[in-house]
Amino acid sequence: QVQLVESGGGLVQAGGSLRLSCAASGRTFSSYVVGWFRQAPGKEREFVAAITWGGGNTYYADSVKGRFTISRDNAKNTVYLQMNSLKPEDTAVYYCHADPKLRTAVAGGSDNWGQGTQVTVSS
């Protein structure tokens, strides 16, 4: 397993930007697919974006395509989520999740979760 710690959340006005970071412990970080998920109050956790082991492939929810960019630096054991053109509906707690298998990572199907970071977008 890996331990995941998110950071970078905060309060931003609509149209603004934030960059989230997900720092992982362990020497095998490059063997994990990493995804970002979010959960708004009263709603279920939903998939936002994912990036494969070496960063060669990325996946996005339709709601964030063209606005969010996921990237990773395996030398730093860190995955980033650059969020631009933020909207009030992006307000949520953002979590990162990791699994060696792509399908499990995209589904959020393992126990490798961070504690989350709050993102609040004001209108």
Secondary structure, 3 states (H helix, E strand, C coil): CCCEEEECCEEEECCCCEEEEEEECCCCHHHCEEEEEEECCCCCCEEEEEECCCCCCEEECCCCCCCEEEEEEHHHCEEEEEECCCCHHHCEEEEEEEECCHHHHHHCCCCCECCCEEEEEEC
